[in-house]
Amino acid sequence: MSFIDLFAWIVLIVLVVSTVAILIFLAMLPGAIARRRNHPSAEAVNVAGWVTLFLGFALWPIALVWAYVDVPRPNTAHSAEAHPIEAGQP
């Protein structure tokens, strides 16, 4: 085995390992963004990111946008104060 053959194998191994690492990073990215932004559906975004790994990243942009979408949470603590008529207060 010559030096060129050995170098070719090393380059091939580095390319395969780096491709796998990039694919794993991209699959984890929507879930990590959603958790960092305290998204109410962070676990679902995480699963969507991993599922797109098996679908060839066809739906990956949707999972990434979903990670950035802010869903307003209902404010139950102040709902009676904000709407006194609906809460039955005069």
C-alpha positions in Angstrom: 0.0 0.0 0.0 1.5 3.3 -1.1 1.5 6.6 0.6 -1.2 7.9 -1.9 -3.5 5.1 -1.1 -3.1 5.6 2.7 -3.7 9.4 2.2 -6.9 8.7 0.2 -8.3 6.4 2.9 -7.6 9.0 5.5 -9.3 11.7 3.5 -12.3 9.4 2.9 -12.6 8.6 6.6 -12.4 12.3 7.6 -15.1 13.2 5.0 -17.5 10.5 6.2 -17.0 11.4 9.9 -17.4 15.1 9.2 -20.6 14.5 7.2 -22.1 12.4 9.9 -21.2 15.1 12.5 -22.8 17.9 10.4 -26.0 15.8 9.9 -26.3 15.2 13.7 -25.6 18.8 14.4 -28.3 19.9 12.0 -30.8 17.4 13.4 -30.2 18.7 17.0 -30.3 22.4 16.0 -34.1 23.1 16.0 -34.6 21.4 19.4 -31.7 23.2 21.0 -33.0 26.6 19.7 -36.5 25.8 21.0 -35.2 24.8 24.5 -33.0 27.9 24.7 -36.0 30.1 23.8 -38.3 28.3 26.3 -40.7 27.2 23.6 -43.8 25.5 24.9 -43.5 22.7 22.4 -39.7 22.3 22.7 -39.8 18.5 22.9 -42.0 18.3 19.8 -39.6 20.6 17.9 -36.7 18.3 19.0 -38.5 15.2 17.7 -39.3 17.0 14.4 -35.7 17.8 13.9 -34.6 14.2 14.4 -37.5 12.8 12.2 -36.4 15.0 9.4 -33.0 13.3 9.6 -34.6 10.2 8.3 -36.7 12.1 5.7 -33.7 13.6 4.0 -34.1 17.0 5.7 -37.2 17.8 3.5 -39.1 19.2 6.5 -36.1 20.6 8.4 -36.9 24.2 7.5 -40.3 23.9 9.0 -38.9 22.5 12.3 -36.4 25.4 12.3 -39.1 28.0 11.8 -41.3 26.3 14.4 -38.4 26.6 16.9 -38.3 30.4 16.4 -42.1 31.0 16.5 -43.3 32.5 19.7 -46.5 31.0 20.9 -48.3 33.3 23.4 -49.1 31.4 26.6 -52.4 32.2 28.3 -52.0 34.3 31.3 -54.2 32.6 33.9 -52.9 34.4 36.9 -54.1 37.8 35.9 -57.2 36.8 33.8 -59.7 37.8 36.5 -58.0 41.2 37.0 -57.7 41.9 33.3 -61.4 41.1 32.6 -63.5 41.7 35.7 -66.8 41.5 33.9 -66.0 38.0 32.5 -64.9 36.8 35.9 -68.2 37.8 37.5 -67.0 40.8 39.4 -69.0 44.1 39.1 
